[in-house]
Amino acid sequence: MEQGLVVFSIDEARHVAAQESIPAGSIGPLLLNLSRSGWVSRLRRGLYVISGPVPSTTPVHSFTIATHLIVPSAISHWSALHHHGLTEQIPRVITAFTPKSVVTPGMRNAAAADHRRKHAWNIRGVRYEYVTVQPEHYFGIEQVWVDEHSRVGITDKERTILETFISPRAFGGLGQAIGIVQEHIGSLQLSRLINYALECGTVAAAKRLGWALEHAEVDEHYLIPLLELPSSGYHLLDPVQPRTGPRERRWMIQNNMGTQSA
C-alpha cells in the first residue's frame, strides 16, 4: 500500500521486495501466507489485490480490478454508460473492451471464442465481462481517477455512445442509442462523435448515427460527412428487429423501427 499498489503482479511484488531488501525467494511463500490470512486475494495467476483490513483504506474499486485483469482494457459499454450518467440502469456486470484475445478460466478447455464474444471472470460476487474489439476500434479512452489510488481507462462519452450504434444487440436494440442521443444531445461534442464514427469505418454504424442525429435536429453541417460516406447497400436501422419497413435512400437505412422519417 505504501507503494500505491492495490492491484499488483508478482513481478511488482518482487520489485518492491528488492527495494526493501527482502529475499526474492521468500515472495511466493509470503504471498501465500498473506492470501491465507485474508490480507490479499489472488485474482488470477500472478495477479493479486489488497483485500485485508488496511487502516484508512476503502475497498478496491471494481473498475480497477477489471482493467488489471486484462491489459490493455478500458471500461466500456453499460459500465461506461452508467459512469457518464447516460443511463439510470445500474449494470449487473462490469464491462470492458480490449484489443486482446481473452481466455478466461471457464474457457481453458473450450474451443476458441468468436470475435467480439464476451469473456467473463467472477470474482467475489462480481462478474467482469470483456468484449474483444479490433485494434483500430480501441480508441476514445480517457483516464479517470476512481479512488485515491487508482486511475483507469474508460471510454469517453462520445466513444461510449458510438458503441451503442456499432453493436446495438449488446444494448437490447437501437432504441437505447436513439434515446440517449435525444436526451443528451446538448452535452455531446458532436464533431468528436462524428469523427469517431468515421474513424471506426463501420458504415452501418455511421449511417445509423447520422439518422439519429438528424432526428435529434442537429445542424445540417454536422451530418454532411456521414451523408457522404459511401454505402454499398441498405442497412437495418435496428439489427435486433425484423427486416421490414421502408427504405430511406438519404441515409441508406431500412427503417424497421416504425419511426417516421425526418
C-alpha positions as CSV (number, residue, x, y, z in Angstrom):
1,M,0.0,0.0,0.0
2,E,2.9,2.4,0.7
3,Q,3.8,1.9,-3.0
4,G,0.3,2.8,-4.1
5,L,-0.3,-0.6,-5.4
6,V,-3.7,-2.0,-4.6
7,V,-3.7,-4.5,-7.5
8,F,-0.2,-5.8,-8.2
9,S,1.6,-8.5,-10.2
10,I,4.1,-10.9,-8.7
11,D,6.8,-9.1,-10.6
12,E,5.8,-5.8,-9.0
13,A,5.9,-7.5,-5.6
14,R,9.4,-8.7,-6.4
15,H,10.5,-5.2,-7.3
16,V,9.1,-3.8,-4.0
17,A,10.8,-6.6,-2.1
18,A,14.1,-5.8,-3.7
19,Q,13.8,-2.2,-2.5
20,E,13.1,-3.4,1.0
21,S,15.9,-6.0,0.9
22,I,13.5,-8.9,1.1
23,P,14.9,-12.1,-0.5
24,A,13.3,-12.9,-3.8
25,G,12.8,-16.5,-2.8
26,S,10.5,-15.5,0.0
27,I,8.0,-13.7,-2.2
28,G,6.0,-16.8,-3.1
29,P,5.6,-18.1,0.4
30,L,4.9,-14.6,1.7
31,L,2.1,-14.1,-0.8
32,L,0.7,-17.5,0.1
33,N,0.6,-16.6,3.8
34,L,-1.0,-13.2,3.1
35,S,-3.6,-14.9,1.0
36,R,-4.4,-17.5,3.7
37,S,-4.6,-14.7,6.2
38,G,-7.0,-12.7,4.1
39,W,-4.8,-9.7,3.5
40,V,-4.5,-10.3,-0.3
41,S,-6.6,-12.2,-2.8
42,R,-5.4,-13.9,-5.9
43,L,-7.3,-12.6,-9.0
44,R,-5.6,-14.8,-11.5
45,R,-2.2,-16.4,-11.9
46,G,0.4,-13.8,-11.0
47,L,-2.1,-11.1,-10.1
48,Y,-3.2,-10.1,-6.6
49,V,-5.4,-7.5,-4.9
50,I,-5.2,-6.0,-1.4
51,S,-8.2,-7.3,0.5
52,G,-7.4,-7.1,4.2
53,P,-8.4,-4.5,6.8
54,V,-5.7,-2.0,6.0
55,P,-6.3,1.2,8.1
56,S,-7.8,4.3,6.4
57,T,-8.4,2.5,3.0
58,T,-11.5,1.8,1.0
59,P,-12.3,-1.5,-0.9
60,V,-10.6,-1.7,-4.3
61,H,-12.8,-0.3,-7.0
62,S,-14.3,-2.8,-9.4
63,F,-13.1,-0.7,-12.4
64,T,-9.5,-1.1,-11.0
65,I,-9.8,-4.8,-10.9
66,A,-11.4,-5.0,-14.4
67,T,-8.6,-3.0,-16.1
68,H,-5.9,-5.0,-14.3
69,L,-7.3,-8.5,-15.1
70,I,-6.8,-7.8,-18.8
71,V,-4.1,-5.3,-20.0
72,P,-4.8,-3.3,-22.1
73,S,-8.5,-2.8,-21.5
74,A,-10.9,0.0,-20.8
75,I,-14.3,0.2,-19.0
76,S,-16.9,0.4,-21.8
77,H,-20.5,-0.5,-22.8
78,W,-23.1,-0.5,-20.0
79,S,-20.5,0.3,-17.3
80,A,-19.3,3.4,-19.2
81,L,-22.9,4.5,-20.0
82,H,-23.6,4.5,-16.2
83,H,-20.4,6.2,-15.4
84,H,-21.2,9.1,-17.7
85,G,-24.7,9.4,-16.5
86,L,-26.2,8.3,-19.8
87,T,-28.4,5.6,-18.3
88,E,-30.1,5.2,-14.9
89,Q,-29.8,1.4,-15.2
90,I,-27.3,0.1,-12.8
91,P,-25.2,-2.6,-14.6
92,R,-25.2,-6.0,-13.1
93,V,-21.7,-6.7,-14.5
94,I,-18.6,-4.7,-15.1
95,T,-17.9,-4.5,-18.8
96,A,-14.6,-3.6,-20.5
97,F,-13.3,-3.8,-24.1
98,T,-9.9,-4.9,-25.2
99,P,-7.9,-5.5,-28.4
100,K,-6.5,-8.7,-26.9
101,S,-7.8,-12.2,-27.3
102,V,-9.1,-13.2,-23.9
103,V,-9.2,-16.6,-22.4
104,T,-11.0,-16.9,-19.1
105,P,-10.7,-19.7,-16.6
106,G,-14.0,-21.2,-17.9
107,M,-12.7,-21.3,-21.4
108,R,-9.5,-23.2,-20.8
109,N,-10.9,-26.4,-22.1
110,A,-13.3,-24.8,-24.6
111,A,-12.8,-24.1,-28.3
112,A,-11.5,-20.7,-29.4
113,A,-14.0,-17.9,-28.8
114,D,-15.7,-16.0,-31.5
115,H,-14.6,-12.5,-32.3
116,R,-16.3,-9.9,-30.1
117,R,-17.7,-12.6,-27.7
118,K,-18.0,-11.6,-24.1
119,H,-15.5,-13.3,-21.8
120,A,-16.1,-13.3,-18.1
121,W,-14.5,-13.6,-14.7
122,N,-16.5,-14.0,-11.5
123,I,-14.6,-12.5,-8.5
124,R,-16.0,-12.1,-5.0
125,G,-19.6,-12.0,-6.4
126,V,-18.8,-9.5,-9.2
127,R,-18.9,-10.6,-12.9
128,Y,-16.4,-9.0,-15.2
129,E,-17.1,-9.3,-18.9
130,Y,-14.7,-8.4,-21.7
131,V,-15.5,-7.7,-25.4
132,T,-12.7,-8.1,-27.9
133,V,-12.6,-5.3,-30.5
134,Q,-10.4,-4.8,-33.5
135,P,-7.2,-2.9,-32.5
136,E,-8.3,0.0,-34.8
137,H,-11.5,0.3,-32.8
138,Y,-9.7,0.6,-29.5
139,F,-9.7,4.4,-29.1
140,G,-11.6,7.2,-27.4
141,I,-10.4,6.3,-24.0
142,E,-9.9,8.8,-21.1
143,Q,-8.0,8.2,-17.8
144,V,-10.3,8.7,-14.8
145,W,-9.4,8.6,-11.1
146,V,-11.9,6.2,-9.5
147,D,-10.5,6.4,-6.0
148,E,-7.4,7.8,-4.2
149,H,-5.1,5.0,-5.5
150,S,-6.4,4.2,-9.0
151,R,-6.8,5.9,-12.4
152,V,-8.3,3.7,-15.0
153,G,-9.2,3.9,-18.7
154,I,-12.9,4.5,-19.5
155,T,-14.3,5.1,-23.0
156,D,-15.2,8.8,-23.1
157,K,-18.8,9.9,-23.6
158,E,-18.8,10.1,-27.4
159,R,-16.9,6.8,-27.8
160,T,-19.4,5.1,-25.4
161,I,-22.4,6.4,-27.4
162,L,-20.8,5.3,-30.7
163,E,-20.6,1.8,-29.4
164,T,-24.4,1.7,-29.0
165,F,-24.6,2.3,-32.7
166,I,-21.8,-0.2,-33.6
167,S,-23.2,-3.1,-31.6
168,P,-26.9,-2.3,-30.7
169,R,-27.5,-6.0,-29.9
170,A,-25.4,-5.6,-26.8
171,F,-27.8,-2.9,-25.6
172,G,-31.0,-4.6,-26.5
173,G,-31.5,-2.8,-29.7
174,L,-31.1,0.6,-31.2
175,G,-33.8,2.2,-29.1
176,Q,-31.3,2.7,-26.3
177,A,-28.9,4.6,-28.6
178,I,-31.6,6.8,-30.1
179,G,-33.0,7.7,-26.6
180,I,-29.5,8.6,-25.3
181,V,-28.8,10.9,-28.3
182,Q,-32.2,12.7,-28.0
183,E,-31.8,13.2,-24.2
184,H,-28.2,14.2,-24.1
185,I,-27.6,15.9,-27.4
186,G,-26.8,19.2,-25.7
187,S,-23.9,17.8,-23.7
188,L,-22.2,15.9,-26.6
189,Q,-19.2,17.1,-28.6
190,L,-20.8,16.4,-32.0
191,S,-17.6,16.9,-34.0
192,R,-15.8,14.3,-31.9
193,L,-18.7,11.8,-32.1
194,I,-18.8,12.1,-35.9
195,N,-15.1,11.9,-36.3
196,Y,-15.1,8.8,-34.1
197,A,-17.8,7.3,-36.4
198,L,-15.7,8.0,-39.5
199,E,-12.5,6.7,-37.8
200,C,-14.3,3.5,-36.9
201,G,-15.0,2.8,-40.5
202,T,-18.3,0.9,-39.8
203,V,-20.6,2.2,-42.4
204,A,-23.8,0.8,-40.9
205,A,-23.0,2.4,-37.5
206,A,-22.2,5.8,-39.2
207,K,-25.5,5.8,-41.1
208,R,-27.5,4.9,-38.0
209,L,-25.8,7.6,-36.1
210,G,-26.4,10.2,-38.8
211,W,-30.1,9.1,-39.0
212,A,-30.4,9.5,-35.2
213,L,-28.6,12.9,-35.1
214,E,-30.9,14.2,-37.8
215,H,-33.9,13.1,-35.8
216,A,-32.4,15.0,-32.8
217,E,-32.4,18.1,-35.1
218,V,-28.7,18.8,-35.1
219,D,-27.4,21.3,-37.7
220,E,-27.1,20.1,-41.2
221,H,-23.4,20.8,-41.5
222,Y,-22.6,18.1,-38.9
223,L,-24.5,15.5,-41.0
224,I,-22.7,16.1,-44.3
225,P,-19.6,13.8,-43.6
226,L,-21.9,11.0,-42.6
227,L,-24.2,11.5,-45.6
228,E,-21.3,11.5,-48.0
229,L,-19.9,8.2,-46.6
230,P,-20.3,5.7,-49.5
231,S,-22.6,2.7,-48.8
232,S,-22.9,-0.4,-51.0
233,G,-26.4,-1.2,-49.8
234,Y,-29.2,-0.5,-47.2
235,H,-28.5,-1.1,-43.5
236,L,-31.1,-2.1,-41.0
237,L,-31.8,0.7,-38.6
238,D,-32.1,-1.8,-35.7
239,P,-30.4,-5.2,-36.3
240,V,-32.5,-6.7,-33.5
241,Q,-35.8,-6.1,-35.3
242,P,-37.2,-8.0,-38.3
243,R,-36.0,-6.9,-41.8
244,T,-39.2,-5.0,-42.7
245,G,-40.1,-1.3,-43.2
246,P,-39.4,1.4,-45.7
247,R,-36.0,2.2,-47.2
248,E,-34.8,5.7,-46.7
249,R,-32.3,6.5,-49.5
250,R,-31.0,9.6,-47.8
251,W,-29.3,7.5,-45.2
252,M,-29.3,4.2,-47.0
253,I,-31.3,2.9,-44.0
254,Q,-34.1,0.4,-43.9
255,N,-36.3,1.8,-41.1
256,N,-37.6,-1.3,-39.3
257,M,-38.5,0.6,-36.1
258,G,-41.7,2.2,-37.3
259,T,-40.2,5.7,-36.7
260,Q,-41.2,8.4,-39.2
261,S,-38.5,9.9,-41.4
262,A,-37.3,13.4,-40.6
